[in-house]
Amino acid sequence: MKSMNELITRTQALQIIIQREIESLMNLKPSKLIDPEEMIQVQQAIQERKLGGVPEQNVAELWQSWIEKV
């Protein structure tokens, strides 16, 4: 019975933590997450790709590096 109560307490604590994290993420604005210099690089990469100058893999690598920093 004690372990069941501990499990319930831990589950409730995790639920509260997750709810707070979700609320904090929902309050973030995209501009806070994006480094302006990186955004310029991404925009340039997208433009070059439209012109046929950058393979798709390079654009994916830029996005992946941005996602890792976030």
N, C-alpha and C positions, 0 to 999 in steps of 0.2 A: 504494500500500500504506500509506503514511504517513497519508493522509486516512482510510482505512478504520479504522486503529488509533485515530485521533483520534475518529472517529464512535463507535466502540465504547466508548472511555473516557468520552466525554460522555454517551452513553446510560446507561452504568452509574452515572455520577454523578447523572444526573437520576433514575434509579430509586431510588437511595439517598435523595435529597432527598424524593421523593414518598412513599416508605415512612415516613420520619420525620414528614412532615406528616400522613399518615394516622394514625400512632400518636398524635401529639399531639392530633389532633381526637377520636380515640376516647377519650382520657383526660379530655376536657373534660366537665364536668357542665353540664346545661342551665341551672342556676341561675347559673353564671358568665357565661353568654351573655346572659341576660335582665336588663335594667334593671327593677327593681321598679316604678318609676313608669310605664314603658312598658307593662308587663304589666297594670297597673291600667287604663290607657287602652284596651288591647285588650279586656280583659274587659268594660269598660263598653260598648265599641262592639258587642261580641257580644251583650250583654244588650239593648241598645237595638235592635239589628237583630232580635232575637227578638220584641221588642215592636212591630216595624215602624217604628221611628223613624229608622233610619240606612240609607241606600241601600247596596247591596253594594259599590259603588265605594269608599266611604269606608273600609270595613273593609279592602279590598284595599290602599288607600293606607297604612293603618297597618301592615299586615304588610310591605309593600314597604319602608317606612322602617326597620322593625326589621331586615329582611334586609340592607339596605344597611349598617347599622351593624355587623352581625355580620361 
